[in-house]
Amino acid sequence: MRYIAVFPTLTLAKRAQRTLAASSVAAETVKVDSAKTTRGCSWGVAFHESQLYKAKMIFANAKIEVREILSEGG
């Protein structure tokens, strides 16, 4: 399973992905289906479930505001 941190723009999602990569968290930028989010069309950064706590801390320390975090099977 993996989680997707949702952001309003591709630019912010790419910044978040680079920030995770700098802390050795494997992540990829993905397009998020508008039906899955509370605010419609968005971009996200997907990472393994085991990295959830670390990703939240990295985003908080970097002052990167996450719109929401979605759980995705697989």
PDB file with SEQRES, HELIX, SHEET and CRYST1 records, atoms N, CA, C and O in Angstrom:
SEQRES   1 A   74  MET ARG TYR ILE ALA VAL PHE PRO THR LEU THR LEU ALA          
SEQRES   2 A   74  LYS ARG ALA GLN ARG THR LEU ALA ALA SER SER VAL ALA          
SEQRES   3 A   74  ALA GLU THR VAL LYS VAL ASP SER ALA LYS THR THR ARG          
SEQRES   4 A   74  GLY CYS SER TRP GLY VAL ALA PHE HIS GLU SER GLN LEU          
SEQRES   5 A   74  TYR LYS ALA LYS MET ILE PHE ALA ASN ALA LYS ILE GLU          
SEQRES   6 A   74  VAL ARG GLU ILE LEU SER GLU GLY GLY                          
HELIX    1 AA1 LEU A   10  ALA A   22  1                                  13    
HELIX    2 AA2 SER A   34  LYS A   36  5                                   3    
HELIX    3 AA3 GLU A   49  GLN A   51  5                                   3    
HELIX    4 AA4 LEU A   52  ASN A   61  1                                  10    
SHEET    1 AA1 4 ALA A  27  VAL A  32  0                                        
SHEET    2 AA1 4 SER A  42  HIS A  48 -1                                        
SHEET    3 AA1 4 ARG A   2  PHE A   7 -1                                        
SHEET    4 AA1 4 GLU A  68  GLU A  72 -1                                        
CRYST1    1.000    1.000    1.000  90.00  90.00  90.00 P 1           1          
ATOM      1  N   MET A   1       0.839  -1.174   0.000  1.00  0.00           N  
ATOM      2  CA  MET A   1       0.000   0.000   0.000  1.00  0.00           C  
ATOM      3  C   MET A   1       0.888   1.242   0.000  1.00  0.00           C  
ATOM      4  O   MET A   1       2.025   1.221   0.470  1.00  0.00           O  
ATOM      5  N   ARG A   2       0.340   2.303  -0.532  1.00  0.00           N  
ATOM      6  CA  ARG A   2       1.071   3.556  -0.509  1.00  0.00           C  
ATOM      7  C   ARG A   2       0.110   4.694  -0.172  1.00  0.00           C  
ATOM      8  O   ARG A   2      -1.110   4.543  -0.224  1.00  0.00           O  
ATOM      9  N   TYR A   3       0.696   5.824   0.171  1.00  0.00           N  
ATOM     10  CA  TYR A   3      -0.069   7.034   0.461  1.00  0.00           C  
ATOM     11  C   TYR A   3       0.253   8.084  -0.582  1.00  0.00           C  
ATOM     12  O   TYR A   3       1.327   8.078  -1.184  1.00  0.00           O  
ATOM     13  N   ILE A   4      -0.700   8.991  -0.786  1.00  0.00           N  
ATOM     14  CA  ILE A   4      -0.498  10.103  -1.706  1.00  0.00           C  
ATOM     15  C   ILE A   4      -0.774  11.398  -0.959  1.00  0.00           C  
ATOM     16  O   ILE A   4      -1.888  11.625  -0.487  1.00  0.00           O  
ATOM     17  N   ALA A   5       0.233  12.241  -0.855  1.00  0.00           N  
ATOM     18  CA  ALA A   5       0.067  13.579  -0.298  1.00  0.00           C  
ATOM     19  C   ALA A   5      -0.409  14.470  -1.438  1.00  0.00           C  
ATOM     20  O   ALA A   5       0.230  14.526  -2.488  1.00  0.00           O  
ATOM     21  N   VAL A   6      -1.516  15.161  -1.242  1.00  0.00           N  
ATOM     22  CA  VAL A   6      -2.158  15.928  -2.306  1.00  0.00           C  
ATOM     23  C   VAL A   6      -1.798  17.411  -2.194  1.00  0.00           C  
ATOM     24  O   VAL A   6      -1.788  17.991  -1.108  1.00  0.00           O  
ATOM     25  N   PHE A   7      -1.500  18.008  -3.367  1.00  0.00           N  
ATOM     26  CA  PHE A   7      -1.128  19.419  -3.457  1.00  0.00           C  
ATOM     27  C   PHE A   7      -1.940  20.094  -4.562  1.00  0.00           C  
ATOM     28  O   PHE A   7      -2.393  19.420  -5.487  1.00  0.00           O  
ATOM     29  N   PRO A   8      -2.131  21.413  -4.480  1.00  0.00           N  
ATOM     30  CA  PRO A   8      -2.964  22.108  -5.468  1.00  0.00           C  
ATOM     31  C   PRO A   8      -2.304  22.291  -6.835  1.00  0.00           C  
ATOM     32  O   PRO A   8      -3.003  22.471  -7.832  1.00  0.00           O  
ATOM     33  N   THR A   9      -0.978  22.247  -6.900  1.00  0.00           N  
ATOM     34  CA  THR A   9      -0.297  22.496  -8.175  1.00  0.00           C  
ATOM     35  C   THR A   9       0.811  21.472  -8.419  1.00  0.00           C  
ATOM     36  O   THR A   9       1.338  20.871  -7.483  1.00  0.00           O  
ATOM     37  N   LEU A  10       1.149  21.290  -9.677  1.00  0.00           N  
ATOM     38  CA  LEU A  10       2.251  20.412 -10.045  1.00  0.00           C  
ATOM     39  C   LEU A  10       3.568  20.950  -9.483  1.00  0.00           C  
ATOM     40  O   LEU A  10       4.407  20.172  -9.028  1.00  0.00           O  
ATOM     41  N   THR A  11       3.752  22.243  -9.509  1.00  0.00           N  
ATOM     42  CA  THR A  11       4.984  22.851  -8.998  1.00  0.00           C  
ATOM     43  C   THR A  11       5.202  22.501  -7.531  1.00  0.00           C  
ATOM     44  O   THR A  11       6.309  22.134  -7.138  1.00  0.00           O  
ATOM     45  N   LEU A  12       4.164  22.611  -6.729  1.00  0.00           N  
ATOM     46  CA  LEU A  12       4.291  22.286  -5.313  1.00  0.00           C  
ATOM     47  C   LEU A  12       4.497  20.792  -5.103  1.00  0.00           C  
ATOM     48  O   LEU A  12       5.252  20.393  -4.217  1.00  0.00           O  
ATOM     49  N   ALA A  13       3.841  19.965  -5.900  1.00  0.00           N  
ATOM     50  CA  ALA A  13       4.033  18.518  -5.798  1.00  0.00           C  
ATOM     51  C   ALA A  13       5.478  18.146  -6.137  1.00  0.00           C  
ATOM     52  O   ALA A  13       6.071  17.303  -5.463  1.00  0.00           O  
ATOM     53  N   LYS A  14       6.044  18.758  -7.163  1.00  0.00           N  
ATOM     54  CA  LYS A  14       7.440  18.480  -7.538  1.00  0.00           C  
ATOM     55  C   LYS A  14       8.396  18.917  -6.428  1.00  0.00           C  
ATOM     56  O   LYS A  14       9.370  18.226  -6.130  1.00  0.00           O  
ATOM     57  N   ARG A  15       8.109  20.067  -5.821  1.00  0.00           N  
ATOM     58  CA  ARG A  15       8.947  20.548  -4.712  1.00  0.00           C  
ATOM     59  C   ARG A  15       8.890  19.555  -3.552  1.00  0.00           C  
ATOM     60  O   ARG A  15       9.916  19.237  -2.952  1.00  0.00           O  
ATOM     61  N   ALA A  16       7.689  19.066  -3.238  1.00  0.00           N  
ATOM     62  CA  ALA A  16       7.521  18.101  -2.161  1.00  0.00           C  
ATOM     63  C   ALA A  16       8.269  16.804  -2.470  1.00  0.00           C  
ATOM     64  O   ALA A  16       8.903  16.227  -1.588  1.00  0.00           O  
ATOM     65  N   GLN A  17       8.195  16.351  -3.710  1.00  0.00           N  
ATOM     66  CA  GLN A  17       8.890  15.127  -4.116  1.00  0.00           C  
ATOM     67  C   GLN A  17      10.405  15.292  -3.979  1.00  0.00           C  
ATOM     68  O   GLN A  17      11.086  14.391  -3.488  1.00  0.00           O  
ATOM     69  N   ARG A  18      10.925  16.426  -4.406  1.00  0.00           N  
ATOM     70  CA  ARG A  18      12.363  16.681  -4.275  1.00  0.00           C  
ATOM     71  C   ARG A  18      12.787  16.748  -2.804  1.00  0.00           C  
ATOM     72  O   ARG A  18      13.865  16.281  -2.437  1.00  0.00           O  
ATOM     73  N   THR A  19      11.928  17.331  -1.973  1.00  0.00           N  
ATOM     74  CA  THR A  19      12.224  17.436  -0.547  1.00  0.00           C  
ATOM     75  C   THR A  19      12.272  16.052   0.093  1.00  0.00           C  
ATOM     76  O   THR A  19      13.148  15.778   0.914  1.00  0.00           O  
ATOM     77  N   LEU A  20      11.343  15.184  -0.274  1.00  0.00           N  
ATOM     78  CA  LEU A  20      11.381  13.811   0.233  1.00  0.00           C  
ATOM     79  C   LEU A  20      12.631  13.090  -0.254  1.00  0.00           C  
ATOM     80  O   LEU A  20      13.294  12.405   0.525  1.00  0.00           O  
ATOM     81  N   ALA A  21      12.955  13.237  -1.527  1.00  0.00           N  
ATOM     82  CA  ALA A  21      14.129  12.573  -2.095  1.00  0.00           C  
ATOM     83  C   ALA A  21      15.407  13.005  -1.381  1.00  0.00           C  
ATOM     84  O   ALA A  21      16.311  12.194  -1.180  1.00  0.00           O  
ATOM     85  N   ALA A  22      15.485  14.271  -0.998  1.00  0.00           N  
ATOM     86  CA  ALA A  22      16.661  14.778  -0.291  1.00  0.00           C  
ATOM     87  C   ALA A  22      16.809  14.123   1.083  1.00  0.00           C  
ATOM     88  O   ALA A  22      17.900  14.112   1.654  1.00  0.00           O  
ATOM     89  N   SER A  23      15.717  13.581   1.611  1.00  0.00           N  
ATOM     90  CA  SER A  23      15.745  12.879   2.902  1.00  0.00           C  
ATOM     91  C   SER A  23      15.659  11.365   2.727  1.00  0.00           C  
ATOM     92  O   SER A  23      15.289  10.646   3.655  1.00  0.00           O  
ATOM     93  N   SER A  24      15.999  10.892   1.546  1.00  0.00           N  
ATOM     94  CA  SER A  24      16.046   9.459   1.225  1.00  0.00           C  
ATOM     95  C   SER A  24      14.693   8.755   1.310  1.00  0.00           C  
ATOM     96  O   SER A  24      14.618   7.586   1.688  1.00  0.00           O  
ATOM     97  N   VAL A  25      13.630   9.469   0.957  1.00  0.00           N  
ATOM     98  CA  VAL A  25      12.307   8.858   0.881  1.00  0.00           C  
ATOM     99  C   VAL A  25      11.946   8.741  -0.597  1.00  0.00           C  
ATOM    100  O   VAL A  25      11.794   9.748  -1.288  1.00  0.00           O  
ATOM    101  N   ALA A  26      11.810   7.509  -1.076  1.00  0.00           N  
ATOM    102  CA  ALA A  26      11.441   7.288  -2.471  1.00  0.00           C  
ATOM    103  C   ALA A  26       9.999   7.738  -2.683  1.00  0.00           C  
ATOM    104  O   ALA A  26       9.097   7.337  -1.947  1.00  0.00           O  
ATOM    105  N   ALA A  27       9.795   8.574  -3.695  1.00  0.00           N  
ATOM    106  CA  ALA A  27       8.458   9.101  -3.973  1.00  0.00           C  
ATOM    107  C   ALA A  27       8.351   9.433  -5.453  1.00  0.00           C  
ATOM    108  O   ALA A  27       9.352   9.644  -6.138  1.00  0.00           O  
ATOM    109  N   GLU A  28       7.112   9.473  -5.925  1.00  0.00           N  
ATOM    110  CA  GLU A  28       6.887   9.868  -7.316  1.00  0.00           C  
ATOM    111  C   GLU A  28       5.729  10.854  -7.385  1.00  0.00           C  
ATOM    112  O   GLU A  28       4.791  10.781  -6.592  1.00  0.00           O  
ATOM    113  N   THR A  29       5.801  11.767  -8.332  1.00  0.00           N  
ATOM    114  CA  THR A  29       4.736  12.731  -8.557  1.00  0.00           C  
ATOM    115  C   THR A  29       3.668  12.070  -9.419  1.00  0.00           C  
ATOM    116  O   THR A  29       3.976  11.446 -10.435  1.00  0.00           O  
ATOM    117  N   VAL A  30       2.403  12.212  -9.002  1.00  0.00           N  
ATOM    118  CA  VAL A  30       1.299  11.572  -9.708  1.00  0.00           C  
ATOM    119  C   VAL A  30       0.135  12.548  -9.867  1.00  0.00           C  
ATOM    120  O   VAL A  30      -0.039  13.461  -9.060  1.00  0.00           O  
ATOM    121  N   LYS A  31      -0.654  12.342 -10.914  1.00  0.00           N  
ATOM    122  CA  LYS A  31      -1.898  13.091 -11.108  1.00  0.00           C  
ATOM    123  C   LYS A  31      -2.966  12.410 -10.267  1.00  0.00           C  
ATOM    124  O   LYS A  31      -3.124  11.191 -10.331  1.00  0.00           O  
ATOM    125  N   VAL A  32      -3.695  13.186  -9.482  1.00  0.00           N  
ATOM    126  CA  VAL A  32      -4.719  12.630  -8.606  1.00  0.00           C  
ATOM    127  C   VAL A  32      -6.088  12.814  -9.249  1.00  0.00           C  
ATOM    128  O   VAL A  32      -6.445  13.916  -9.667  1.00  0.00           O  
ATOM    129  N   ASP A  33      -6.840  11.741  -9.322  1.00  0.00           N  
ATOM    130  CA  ASP A  33      -8.188  11.760  -9.881  1.00  0.00           C  
ATOM    131  C   ASP A  33      -9.055  12.722  -9.075  1.00  0.00           C  
ATOM    132  O   ASP A  33      -9.100  12.635  -7.847  1.00  0.00           O  
ATOM    133  N   SER A  34      -9.735  13.628  -9.748  1.00  0.00           N  
ATOM    134  CA  SER A  34     -10.546  14.641  -9.070  1.00  0.00           C  
ATOM    135  C   SER A  34     -11.664  14.030  -8.229  1.00  0.00           C  
ATOM    136  O   SER A  34     -12.127  14.661  -7.280  1.00  0.00           O  
ATOM    137  N   ALA A  35     -12.100  12.832  -8.552  1.00  0.00           N  
ATOM    138  CA  ALA A  35     -13.150  12.173  -7.776  1.00  0.00           C  
ATOM    139  C   ALA A  35     -12.641  11.701  -6.411  1.00  0.00           C  
ATOM    140  O   ALA A  35     -13.441  11.439  -5.513  1.00  0.00           O  
ATOM    141  N   LYS A  36     -11.333  11.593  -6.248  1.00  0.00           N  
ATOM    142  CA  LYS A  36     -10.752  11.097  -5.000  1.00  0.00           C  
ATOM    143  C   LYS A  36     -10.422  12.202  -4.005  1.00  0.00           C  
ATOM    144  O   LYS A  36     -10.135  11.911  -2.844  1.00  0.00           O  
ATOM    145  N   THR A  37     -10.455  13.450  -4.424  1.00  0.00           N  
ATOM    146  CA  THR A  37     -10.061  14.544  -3.549  1.00  0.00           C  
ATOM    147  C   THR A  37     -11.260  15.402  -3.179  1.00  0.00           C  
ATOM    148  O   THR A  37     -12.299  15.361  -3.837  1.00  0.00           O  
ATOM    149  N   THR A  38     -11.101  16.175  -2.122  1.00  0.00           N  
ATOM    150  CA  THR A  38     -12.191  17.031  -1.663  1.00  0.00           C  
ATOM    151  C   THR A  38     -12.295  18.324  -2.469  1.00  0.00           C  
ATOM    152  O   THR A  38     -13.340  18.975  -2.452  1.00  0.00           O  
ATOM    153  N   ARG A  39     -11.244  18.700  -3.164  1.00  0.00           N  
ATOM    154  CA  ARG A  39     -11.229  19.962  -3.893  1.00  0.00           C  
ATOM    155  C   ARG A  39     -11.029  19.802  -5.399  1.00  0.00           C  
ATOM    156  O   ARG A  39     -10.624  20.753  -6.068  1.00  0.00           O  
ATOM    157  N   GLY A  40     -11.300  18.639  -5.932  1.00  0.00           N  
ATOM    158  CA  GLY A  40     -11.188  18.449  -7.376  1.00  0.00           C  
ATOM    159  C   GLY A  40      -9.777  18.153  -7.833  1.00  0.00           C  
ATOM    160  O   GLY A  40      -8.984  17.565  -7.098  1.00  0.00           O  
ATOM    161  N   CYS A  41      -9.473  18.560  -9.039  1.00  0.00           N  
ATOM    162  CA  CYS A  41      -8.229  18.242  -9.728  1.00  0.00           C  
ATOM    163  C   CYS A  41      -6.998  18.662  -8.922  1.00  0.00           C  
ATOM    164  O   CYS A  41      -6.906  19.798  -8.456  1.00  0.00           O  
ATOM    165  N   SER A  42      -6.064  17.740  -8.767  1.00  0.00           N  
ATOM    166  CA  SER A  42      -4.870  18.004  -7.971  1.00  0.00           C  
ATOM    167  C   SER A  42      -3.702  17.145  -8.437  1.00  0.00           C  
ATOM    168  O   SER A  42      -3.852  16.254  -9.273  1.00  0.00           O  
ATOM    169  N   TRP A  43      -2.547  17.437  -7.876  1.00  0.00           N  
ATOM    170  CA  TRP A  43      -1.346  16.630  -8.075  1.00  0.00           C  
ATOM    171  C   TRP A  43      -0.928  16.073  -6.734  1.00  0.00           C  
ATOM    172  O   TRP A  43      -1.270  16.622  -5.687  1.00  0.00           O  
ATOM    173  N   GLY A  44      -0.190  14.985  -6.767  1.00  0.00           N  
ATOM    174  CA  GLY A  44       0.219  14.384  -5.511  1.00  0.00           C  
ATOM    175  C   GLY A  44       1.602  13.780  -5.580  1.00  0.00           C  
ATOM    176  O   GLY A  44       2.217  13.672  -6.641  1.00  0.00           O  
ATOM    177  N   VAL A  45       2.069  13.388  -4.401  1.00  0.00           N  
ATOM    178  CA  VAL A  45       3.345  12.701  -4.265  1.00  0.00           C  
ATOM    179  C   VAL A  45       3.048  11.380  -3.562  1.00  0.00           C  
ATOM    180  O   VAL A  45       2.568  11.358  -2.429  1.00  0.00           O  
ATOM    181  N   ALA A  46       3.343  10.275  -4.256  1.00  0.00           N  
ATOM    182  CA  ALA A  46       3.069   8.944  -3.725  1.00  0.00           C  
ATOM    183  C   ALA A  46       4.328   8.368  -3.088  1.00  0.00           C  
ATOM    184  O   ALA A  46       5.431   8.509  -3.617  1.00  0.00           O  
ATOM    185  N   PHE A  47       4.141   7.715  -1.939  1.00  0.00           N  
ATOM    186  CA  PHE A  47       5.256   7.094  -1.231  1.00  0.00           C  
ATOM    187  C   PHE A  47       4.741   5.874  -0.477  1.00  0.00           C  
ATOM    188  O   PHE A  47       3.538   5.736  -0.258  1.00  0.00           O  
ATOM    189  N   HIS A  48       5.651   4.992  -0.082  1.00  0.00           N  
ATOM    190  CA  HIS A  48       5.302   3.746   0.605  1.00  0.00           C  
ATOM    191  C   HIS A  48       4.714   4.048   1.981  1.00  0.00           C  
ATOM    192  O   HIS A  48       5.093   5.018   2.638  1.00  0.00           O  
ATOM    193  N   GLU A  49       3.780   3.197   2.398  1.00  0.00           N  
ATOM    194  CA  GLU A  49       3.096   3.382   3.677  1.00  0.00           C  
ATOM    195  C   GLU A  49       4.049   3.468   4.865  1.00  0.00           C  
ATOM    196  O   GLU A  49       3.756   4.159   5.841  1.00  0.00           O  
ATOM    197  N   SER A  50       5.170   2.784   4.797  1.00  0.00           N  
ATOM    198  CA  SER A  50       6.117   2.799   5.909  1.00  0.00           C  
ATOM    199  C   SER A  50       6.786   4.162   6.094  1.00  0.00           C  
ATOM    200  O   SER A  50       7.420   4.409   7.120  1.00  0.00           O  
ATOM    201  N   GLN A  51       6.649   5.034   5.117  1.00  0.00           N  
ATOM    202  CA  GLN A  51       7.279   6.347   5.172  1.00  0.00           C  
ATOM    203  C   GLN A  51       6.311   7.469   5.569  1.00  0.00           C  
ATOM    204  O   GLN A  51       6.678   8.643   5.520  1.00  0.00           O  
ATOM    205  N   LEU A  52       5.070   7.116   5.964  1.00  0.00           N  
ATOM    206  CA  LEU A  52       4.055   8.133   6.245  1.00  0.00           C  
ATOM    207  C   LEU A  52       4.488   9.116   7.335  1.00  0.00           C  
ATOM    208  O   LEU A  52       4.451  10.328   7.123  1.00  0.00           O  
ATOM    209  N   TYR A  53       4.891   8.611   8.480  1.00  0.00           N  
ATOM    210  CA  TYR A  53       5.281   9.490   9.578  1.00  0.00           C  
ATOM    211  C   TYR A  53       6.464  10.375   9.179  1.00  0.00           C  
ATOM    212  O   TYR A  53       6.460  11.580   9.431  1.00  0.00           O  
ATOM    213  N   LYS A  54       7.465   9.773   8.560  1.00  0.00           N  
ATOM    214  CA  LYS A  54       8.656  10.522   8.146  1.00  0.00           C  
ATOM    215  C   LYS A  54       8.290  11.602   7.122  1.00  0.00           C  
ATOM    216  O   LYS A  54       8.789  12.725   7.201  1.00  0.00           O  
ATOM    217  N   ALA A  55       7.422  11.267   6.165  1.00  0.00           N  
ATOM    218  CA  ALA A  55       7.003  12.243   5.157  1.00  0.00           C  
ATOM    219  C   ALA A  55       6.275  13.418   5.797  1.00  0.00           C  
ATOM    220  O   ALA A  55       6.512  14.568   5.430  1.00  0.00           O  
ATOM    221  N   LYS A  56       5.388  13.136   6.752  1.00  0.00           N  
ATOM    222  CA  LYS A  56       4.668  14.210   7.445  1.00  0.00           C  
ATOM    223  C   LYS A  56       5.639  15.139   8.161  1.00  0.00           C  
ATOM    224  O   LYS A  56       5.480  16.359   8.124  1.00  0.00           O  
ATOM    225  N   MET A  57       6.639  14.563   8.809  1.00  0.00           N  
ATOM    226  CA  MET A  57       7.632  15.374   9.518  1.00  0.00           C  
ATOM    227  C   MET A  57       8.471  16.202   8.552  1.00  0.00           C  
ATOM    228  O   MET A  57       8.771  17.364   8.827  1.00  0.00           O  
ATOM    229  N   ILE A  58       8.845  15.614   7.431  1.00  0.00           N  
ATOM    230  CA  ILE A  58       9.632  16.336   6.426  1.00  0.00           C  
ATOM    231  C   ILE A  58       8.835  17.512   5.872  1.00  0.00           C  
ATOM    232  O   ILE A  58       9.358  18.620   5.753  1.00  0.00           O  
ATOM    233  N   PHE A  59       7.572  17.270   5.536  1.00  0.00           N  
ATOM    234  CA  PHE A  59       6.731  18.356   5.019  1.00  0.00           C  
ATOM    235  C   PHE A  59       6.570  19.467   6.058  1.00  0.00           C  
ATOM    236  O   PHE A  59       6.644  20.649   5.719  1.00  0.00           O  
ATOM    237  N   ALA A  60       6.353  19.097   7.305  1.00  0.00           N  
ATOM    238  CA  ALA A  60       6.185  20.100   8.360  1.00  0.00           C  
ATOM    239  C   ALA A  60       7.454  20.929   8.538  1.00  0.00           C  
ATOM    240  O   ALA A  60       7.390  22.153   8.644  1.00  0.00           O  
ATOM    241  N   ASN A  61       8.599  20.263   8.571  1.00  0.00           N  
ATOM    242  CA  ASN A  61       9.873  20.971   8.742  1.00  0.00           C  
ATOM    243  C   ASN A  61      10.193  21.881   7.567  1.00  0.00           C  
ATOM    244  O   ASN A  61      10.819  22.927   7.742  1.00  0.00           O  
ATOM    245  N   ALA A  62       9.767  21.488   6.367  1.00  0.00           N  
ATOM    246  CA  ALA A  62      10.020  22.290   5.164  1.00  0.00           C  
ATOM    247  C   ALA A  62       8.914  23.318   4.924  1.00  0.00           C  
ATOM    248  O   ALA A  62       8.961  24.076   3.955  1.00  0.00           O  
ATOM    249  N   LYS A  63       7.917  23.337   5.818  1.00  0.00           N  
ATOM    250  CA  LYS A  63       6.785  24.256   5.687  1.00  0.00           C  
ATOM    251  C   LYS A  63       6.042  24.069   4.360  1.00  0.00           C  
ATOM    252  O   LYS A  63       5.646  25.033   3.705  1.00  0.00           O  
ATOM    253  N   ILE A  64       5.867  22.795   3.986  1.00  0.00           N  
ATOM    254  CA  ILE A  64       5.113  22.435   2.787  1.00  0.00           C  
ATOM    255  C   ILE A  64       3.728  21.988   3.252  1.00  0.00           C  
ATOM    256  O   ILE A  64       3.593  20.969   3.929  1.00  0.00           O  
ATOM    257  N   GLU A  65       2.705  22.754   2.886  1.00  0.00           N  
ATOM    258  CA  GLU A  65       1.349  22.456   3.320  1.00  0.00           C  
ATOM    259  C   GLU A  65       0.712  21.391   2.429  1.00  0.00           C  
ATOM    260  O   GLU A  65       0.601  21.558   1.214  1.00  0.00           O  
ATOM    261  N   VAL A  66       0.306  20.315   3.050  1.00  0.00           N  
ATOM    262  CA  VAL A  66      -0.341  19.206   2.345  1.00  0.00           C  
ATOM    263  C   VAL A  66      -1.842  19.421   2.415  1.00  0.00           C  
ATOM    264  O   VAL A  66      -2.385  19.664   3.492  1.00  0.00           O  
ATOM    265  N   ARG A  67      -2.517  19.335   1.276  1.00  0.00           N  
ATOM    266  CA  ARG A  67      -3.968  19.524   1.231  1.00  0.00           C  
ATOM    267  C   ARG A  67      -4.685  18.380   1.946  1.00  0.00           C  
ATOM    268  O   ARG A  67      -5.587  18.611   2.752  1.00  0.00           O  
ATOM    269  N   GLU A  68      -4.282  17.152   1.649  1.00  0.00           N  
ATOM    270  CA  GLU A  68      -4.816  15.954   2.300  1.00  0.00           C  
ATOM    271  C   GLU A  68      -3.906  14.778   1.963  1.00  0.00           C  
ATOM    272  O   GLU A  68      -3.080  14.864   1.055  1.00  0.00           O  
ATOM    273  N   ILE A  69      -4.061  13.694   2.691  1.00  0.00           N  
ATOM    274  CA  ILE A  69      -3.295  12.485   2.417  1.00  0.00           C  
ATOM    275  C   ILE A  69      -4.274  11.349   2.161  1.00  0.00           C  
ATOM    276  O   ILE A  69      -5.136  11.053   2.989  1.00  0.00           O  
ATOM    277  N   LEU A  70      -4.127  10.720   1.003  1.00  0.00           N  
ATOM    278  CA  LEU A  70      -5.003   9.635   0.592  1.00  0.00           C  
ATOM    279  C   LEU A  70      -4.289   8.302   0.717  1.00  0.00           C  
ATOM    280  O   LEU A  70      -3.083   8.204   0.491  1.00  0.00           O  
ATOM    281  N   SER A  71      -5.044   7.285   1.079  1.00  0.00           N  
ATOM    282  CA  SER A  71      -4.515   5.931   1.139  1.00  0.00           C  
ATOM    283  C   SER A  71      -4.866   5.237  -0.184  1.00  0.00           C  
ATOM    284  O   SER A  71      -5.994   5.330  -0.670  1.00  0.00           O  
ATOM    285  N   GLU A  72      -3.880   4.543  -0.751  1.00  0.00           N  
ATOM    286  CA  GLU A  72      -4.109   3.858  -2.030  1.00  0.00           C  
ATOM    287  C   GLU A  72      -3.558   2.449  -1.928  1.00  0.00           C  
ATOM    288  O   GLU A  72      -2.394   2.270  -1.568  1.00  0.00           O  
ATOM    289  N   GLY A  73      -4.360   1.453  -2.233  1.00  0.00           N  
ATOM    290  CA  GLY A  73      -3.911   0.073  -2.201  1.00  0.00           C  
ATOM    291  C   GLY A  73      -2.918  -0.220  -3.318  1.00  0.00           C  
ATOM    292  O   GLY A  73      -2.861   0.493  -4.319  1.00  0.00           O  
ATOM    293  N   GLY A  74      -2.146  -1.272  -3.130  1.00  0.00           N  
ATOM    294  CA  GLY A  74      -1.223  -1.675  -4.177  1.00  0.00           C  
ATOM    295  C   GLY A  74       0.151  -1.503  -3.774  1.00  0.00           C  
ATOM    296  O   GLY A  74       1.063  -1.798  -4.547  1.00  0.00           O  
TER     297      GLY A  74                                                      
END                                                                             
